[in-house]
Amino acid sequence: MYLKKTFFNWSSGKDSALALYKMAGRGEFDLQCLLTTVTEESERVTMHGLRKELLIRQLKATEIPYRILSLPAASDHETYTRIMSKEVTTLKSEGYNYAGFGDIFLEDLRNYREKQLETVGIKGVFPLWKISTSEIIREFIGLGFKAVIICVDGQKLDPSFLGREINESLINDLPKDVDVCGENGEFHTFCYDGPVFNERVDFVPGEIVTRSYEVQGGSHAFHFLDLK
């Protein structure tokens, strides 16, 4: 059977892990590359704030080849698009015809991704698309995945949620206006164990750091838990 040569856009969080698991289970995709972006100056995963060295240990635990793409700290949308387009064009030249994502319900984001991929003839695959986030989070837990919250939007969640495990207790404690998967950007996670890894990725919690970013026309304070 011919398998579709595929790269997967890896965020280091829970939704990426579950989406990768689902794609691998279909038996039709040849997952040959995980693609992650880090901020050049800080060497941390974009938006998640995960240290590059911990990211590399996580990627190695999947036993899938990976590429880490560096983005300037002051990248605007145009800069991001230009850098990603160049990388995707390279991947296409290497025979990649499919790209996987962990997106769930953000229409604008999916449309943007598909538009960029179409310019080089790559098809996007979204295994979690339009599945209830309550169903997704419980499947994630039920499959034995493990993840902790490492970033929260201060307008949506208190920093006390940092370091919390993704489990039923967390689901019950989240405010009603916060999506249980954080799909609206309320929080981000680090997935450290589960069926896509050949071993647990151990870490040590560090200090909490607060930074402000412009989000949708306003300044948001984001709180990060530094893992080592």
C-alpha positions as a Markdown table, in Angstrom:
| # | Residue | x | y | z |
|---|---|---|---|---|
| 1 | Met | 0.0 | 0.0 | 0.0 |
| 2 | Tyr | 1.3 | 3.5 | -0.9 |
| 3 | Leu | 1.7 | 5.7 | 2.1 |
| 4 | Lys | 1.3 | 9.5 | 1.8 |
| 5 | Lys | 4.6 | 11.2 | 2.7 |
| 6 | Thr | 3.6 | 13.7 | 5.5 |
| 7 | Phe | 5.1 | 16.2 | 7.8 |
| 8 | Phe | 3.4 | 17.2 | 11.0 |
| 9 | Asn | 3.3 | 20.7 | 12.6 |
| 10 | Trp | 4.3 | 20.0 | 16.1 |
| 11 | Ser | 3.5 | 22.5 | 18.9 |
| 12 | Ser | 4.8 | 20.3 | 21.8 |
| 13 | Gly | 1.3 | 20.3 | 23.4 |
| 14 | Lys | -1.5 | 17.9 | 24.0 |
| 15 | Asp | -3.5 | 18.6 | 20.8 |
| 16 | Ser | -0.5 | 17.9 | 18.6 |
| 17 | Ala | 0.2 | 14.7 | 20.4 |
| 18 | Leu | -3.3 | 13.4 | 20.0 |
| 19 | Ala | -3.6 | 14.5 | 16.4 |
| 20 | Leu | -0.2 | 12.8 | 15.6 |
| 21 | Tyr | -1.5 | 9.6 | 17.3 |
| 22 | Lys | -4.7 | 9.6 | 15.3 |
| 23 | Met | -2.8 | 10.2 | 12.0 |
| 24 | Ala | -0.4 | 7.4 | 12.8 |
| 25 | Gly | -3.3 | 5.1 | 13.5 |
| 26 | Arg | -4.9 | 5.6 | 10.2 |
| 27 | Gly | -2.3 | 3.5 | 8.4 |
| 28 | Glu | -2.2 | 5.8 | 5.3 |
| 29 | Phe | 0.3 | 8.5 | 6.3 |
| 30 | Asp | 4.1 | 8.1 | 6.2 |
| 31 | Leu | 5.0 | 10.5 | 9.0 |
| 32 | Gln | 8.6 | 11.4 | 8.2 |
| 33 | Cys | 9.0 | 14.8 | 9.8 |
| 34 | Leu | 7.9 | 16.9 | 12.8 |
| 35 | Leu | 8.1 | 20.6 | 12.2 |
| 36 | Thr | 8.3 | 23.1 | 15.1 |
| 37 | Thr | 9.0 | 26.8 | 15.3 |
| 38 | Val | 11.1 | 28.4 | 18.1 |
| 39 | Thr | 11.8 | 32.1 | 18.7 |
| 40 | Glu | 15.4 | 32.8 | 17.6 |
| 41 | Glu | 16.5 | 35.0 | 20.5 |
| 42 | Ser | 15.1 | 33.0 | 23.4 |
| 43 | Glu | 15.3 | 29.5 | 21.8 |
| 44 | Arg | 11.9 | 28.6 | 23.1 |
| 45 | Val | 8.8 | 27.2 | 21.4 |
| 46 | Thr | 6.7 | 30.0 | 19.9 |
| 47 | Met | 3.8 | 30.9 | 22.3 |
| 48 | His | 4.4 | 27.9 | 24.5 |
| 49 | Gly | 7.7 | 29.1 | 25.9 |
| 50 | Leu | 9.2 | 25.6 | 26.2 |
| 51 | Arg | 13.0 | 25.5 | 26.2 |
| 52 | Lys | 14.5 | 24.2 | 23.0 |
| 53 | Glu | 16.6 | 21.6 | 24.8 |
| 54 | Leu | 13.5 | 20.1 | 26.4 |
| 55 | Leu | 11.7 | 20.3 | 23.0 |
| 56 | Ile | 14.5 | 18.3 | 21.4 |
| 57 | Arg | 14.2 | 15.6 | 24.1 |
| 58 | Gln | 10.5 | 15.4 | 23.4 |
| 59 | Leu | 10.9 | 15.2 | 19.7 |
| 60 | Lys | 13.5 | 12.5 | 20.0 |
| 61 | Ala | 11.1 | 10.5 | 22.2 |
| 62 | Thr | 8.7 | 10.2 | 19.2 |
| 63 | Glu | 11.4 | 8.6 | 17.1 |
| 64 | Ile | 10.3 | 10.7 | 14.1 |
| 65 | Pro | 12.8 | 12.9 | 12.3 |
| 66 | Tyr | 12.3 | 16.6 | 13.1 |
| 67 | Arg | 13.1 | 20.1 | 12.0 |
| 68 | Ile | 13.2 | 23.2 | 14.1 |
| 69 | Leu | 12.5 | 26.5 | 12.4 |
| 70 | Ser | 13.8 | 29.7 | 14.0 |
| 71 | Leu | 11.7 | 32.8 | 13.9 |
| 72 | Pro | 12.8 | 36.4 | 14.8 |
| 73 | Ala | 11.3 | 37.6 | 18.1 |
| 74 | Ala | 9.7 | 40.6 | 16.4 |
| 75 | Ser | 8.1 | 38.5 | 13.6 |
| 76 | Asp | 4.9 | 40.0 | 12.2 |
| 77 | His | 2.4 | 38.0 | 10.3 |
| 78 | Glu | 4.1 | 38.8 | 7.0 |
| 79 | Thr | 7.5 | 37.7 | 8.2 |
| 80 | Tyr | 6.1 | 34.5 | 9.7 |
| 81 | Thr | 4.3 | 33.7 | 6.4 |
| 82 | Arg | 7.4 | 34.3 | 4.3 |
| 83 | Ile | 9.6 | 32.1 | 6.5 |
| 84 | Met | 7.1 | 29.3 | 6.7 |
| 85 | Ser | 6.3 | 29.4 | 2.9 |
| 86 | Lys | 10.0 | 29.0 | 2.2 |
| 87 | Glu | 10.2 | 25.9 | 4.5 |
| 88 | Val | 7.0 | 24.4 | 3.1 |
| 89 | Thr | 8.3 | 24.9 | -0.5 |
| 90 | Thr | 11.5 | 23.0 | 0.6 |
| 91 | Leu | 9.4 | 20.2 | 2.1 |
| 92 | Lys | 7.4 | 19.9 | -1.1 |
| 93 | Ser | 10.6 | 19.6 | -3.2 |
| 94 | Glu | 11.5 | 16.7 | -1.0 |
| 95 | Gly | 8.3 | 14.8 | -1.8 |
| 96 | Tyr | 6.0 | 15.8 | 1.1 |
| 97 | Asn | 2.5 | 16.1 | -0.2 |
| 98 | Tyr | 0.6 | 16.2 | 3.1 |
| 99 | Ala | 0.8 | 18.2 | 6.3 |
| 100 | Gly | -0.8 | 17.4 | 9.7 |
| 101 | Phe | -2.2 | 19.8 | 12.2 |
| 102 | Gly | -3.8 | 19.7 | 15.7 |
| 103 | Asp | -6.4 | 22.4 | 15.1 |
| 104 | Ile | -9.9 | 21.8 | 16.3 |
| 105 | Phe | -12.3 | 24.6 | 15.4 |
| 106 | Leu | -10.6 | 27.9 | 14.5 |
| 107 | Glu | -11.9 | 28.4 | 10.9 |
| 108 | Asp | -9.6 | 31.4 | 10.2 |
| 109 | Leu | -6.5 | 29.5 | 11.2 |
| 110 | Arg | -7.4 | 26.5 | 9.1 |
| 111 | Asn | -8.2 | 28.6 | 6.1 |
| 112 | Tyr | -4.9 | 30.4 | 6.4 |
| 113 | Arg | -3.0 | 27.1 | 6.7 |
| 114 | Glu | -4.8 | 25.6 | 3.7 |
| 115 | Lys | -4.3 | 28.7 | 1.6 |
| 116 | Gln | -0.5 | 28.7 | 2.2 |
| 117 | Leu | -0.2 | 24.9 | 1.5 |
| 118 | Glu | -2.2 | 25.2 | -1.7 |
| 119 | Thr | 0.3 | 27.5 | -3.2 |
| 120 | Val | 2.8 | 24.6 | -3.3 |
| 121 | Gly | 0.4 | 21.7 | -3.8 |
| 122 | Ile | 0.4 | 20.3 | -0.3 |
| 123 | Lys | -2.9 | 19.1 | 1.4 |
| 124 | Gly | -3.6 | 19.8 | 5.0 |
| 125 | Val | -4.9 | 17.0 | 7.3 |
| 126 | Phe | -6.8 | 17.9 | 10.5 |
| 127 | Pro | -7.7 | 14.8 | 12.5 |
| 128 | Leu | -9.2 | 16.6 | 15.4 |
| 129 | Trp | -11.3 | 19.0 | 13.3 |
| 130 | Lys | -14.8 | 19.8 | 14.7 |
| 131 | Ile | -14.6 | 17.1 | 17.3 |
| 132 | Ser | -16.1 | 18.3 | 20.6 |
| 133 | Thr | -13.2 | 19.6 | 22.8 |
| 134 | Ser | -14.8 | 17.8 | 25.8 |
| 135 | Glu | -14.5 | 14.5 | 23.8 |
| 136 | Ile | -10.9 | 15.3 | 22.8 |
| 137 | Ile | -9.6 | 16.1 | 26.2 |
| 138 | Arg | -11.2 | 12.9 | 27.7 |
| 139 | Glu | -9.8 | 10.8 | 24.9 |
| 140 | Phe | -6.4 | 12.3 | 25.5 |
| 141 | Ile | -6.6 | 11.4 | 29.2 |
| 142 | Gly | -8.1 | 7.9 | 28.5 |
| 143 | Leu | -5.3 | 7.0 | 26.1 |
| 144 | Gly | -2.7 | 7.6 | 28.8 |
| 145 | Phe | -1.3 | 10.8 | 27.6 |
| 146 | Lys | 0.3 | 13.1 | 30.2 |
| 147 | Ala | 0.6 | 16.9 | 29.9 |
| 148 | Val | 1.0 | 20.0 | 32.1 |
| 149 | Ile | -0.1 | 23.6 | 31.6 |
| 150 | Ile | 3.0 | 25.8 | 30.9 |
| 151 | Cys | 1.4 | 29.0 | 29.6 |
| 152 | Val | -1.8 | 30.9 | 30.4 |
| 153 | Asp | -3.4 | 34.0 | 29.1 |
| 154 | Gly | -3.7 | 36.2 | 32.2 |
| 155 | Gln | -7.0 | 37.6 | 31.0 |
| 156 | Lys | -8.5 | 34.1 | 31.0 |
| 157 | Leu | -6.7 | 32.1 | 33.7 |
| 158 | Asp | -4.9 | 32.7 | 37.0 |
| 159 | Pro | -1.2 | 31.8 | 37.1 |
| 160 | Ser | -2.1 | 29.2 | 39.7 |
| 161 | Phe | -3.1 | 26.9 | 36.8 |
| 162 | Leu | 0.5 | 26.7 | 35.7 |
| 163 | Gly | 1.9 | 23.2 | 36.3 |
| 164 | Arg | -1.6 | 21.7 | 36.6 |
| 165 | Glu | -1.9 | 18.2 | 35.0 |
| 166 | Ile | -4.4 | 17.6 | 32.3 |
| 167 | Asn | -6.9 | 15.5 | 34.1 |
| 168 | Glu | -10.5 | 15.4 | 35.3 |
| 169 | Ser | -9.8 | 17.6 | 38.3 |
| 170 | Leu | -8.5 | 20.3 | 36.0 |
| 171 | Ile | -11.5 | 20.1 | 33.7 |
| 172 | Asn | -13.8 | 20.6 | 36.7 |
| 173 | Asp | -11.8 | 23.6 | 37.9 |
| 174 | Leu | -11.6 | 25.5 | 34.6 |
| 175 | Pro | -13.8 | 28.6 | 34.4 |
| 176 | Lys | -16.9 | 28.1 | 32.2 |
| 177 | Asp | -15.7 | 30.6 | 29.6 |
| 178 | Val | -12.4 | 28.7 | 29.1 |
| 179 | Asp | -12.3 | 26.0 | 26.5 |
| 180 | Val | -11.3 | 22.7 | 28.0 |
| 181 | Cys | -8.6 | 22.3 | 25.3 |
| 182 | Gly | -7.6 | 26.0 | 25.4 |
| 183 | Glu | -8.4 | 26.2 | 21.7 |
| 184 | Asn | -8.9 | 29.9 | 21.9 |
| 185 | Gly | -5.4 | 30.4 | 23.3 |
| 186 | Glu | -6.4 | 30.4 | 27.0 |
| 187 | Phe | -3.6 | 28.0 | 27.9 |
| 188 | His | -0.8 | 25.9 | 26.3 |
| 189 | Thr | 0.6 | 22.6 | 27.5 |
| 190 | Phe | 3.7 | 20.4 | 27.4 |
| 191 | Cys | 3.0 | 16.8 | 26.6 |
| 192 | Tyr | 5.6 | 14.6 | 28.3 |
| 193 | Asp | 4.2 | 11.0 | 28.1 |
| 194 | Gly | 1.8 | 8.9 | 26.1 |
| 195 | Pro | 1.5 | 6.4 | 23.2 |
| 196 | Val | 3.4 | 8.6 | 20.7 |
| 197 | Phe | 6.6 | 8.5 | 22.8 |
| 198 | Asn | 9.0 | 5.7 | 23.3 |
| 199 | Glu | 9.8 | 7.0 | 26.8 |
| 200 | Arg | 8.6 | 9.6 | 29.3 |
| 201 | Val | 10.2 | 13.0 | 28.9 |
| 202 | Asp | 11.2 | 14.0 | 32.4 |
| 203 | Phe | 11.3 | 17.7 | 33.5 |
| 204 | Val | 11.7 | 19.9 | 36.5 |
| 205 | Pro | 9.4 | 22.9 | 37.1 |
| 206 | Gly | 11.2 | 26.2 | 37.4 |
| 207 | Glu | 10.1 | 29.8 | 37.9 |
| 208 | Ile | 7.0 | 31.6 | 36.7 |
| 209 | Val | 7.7 | 34.4 | 34.1 |
| 210 | Thr | 5.2 | 37.0 | 33.0 |
| 211 | Arg | 5.4 | 38.7 | 29.6 |
| 212 | Ser | 3.1 | 41.1 | 27.7 |
| 213 | Tyr | 2.2 | 40.6 | 24.0 |
| 214 | Glu | -0.1 | 42.3 | 21.6 |
| 215 | Val | -3.1 | 40.0 | 20.9 |
| 216 | Gln | -6.0 | 41.0 | 18.7 |
| 217 | Gly | -5.3 | 44.7 | 19.1 |
| 218 | Gly | -4.8 | 44.6 | 22.8 |
| 219 | Ser | -2.0 | 43.9 | 25.3 |
| 220 | His | -2.3 | 40.6 | 27.2 |
| 221 | Ala | -0.1 | 39.4 | 30.1 |
| 222 | Phe | 0.9 | 35.8 | 29.5 |
| 223 | His | 2.3 | 33.7 | 32.4 |
| 224 | Phe | 4.8 | 31.0 | 31.7 |
| 225 | Leu | 6.1 | 28.1 | 33.8 |
| 226 | Asp | 9.7 | 27.5 | 32.9 |
| 227 | Leu | 10.5 | 23.8 | 32.6 |
| 228 | Lys | 14.0 | 22.3 | 32.6 |
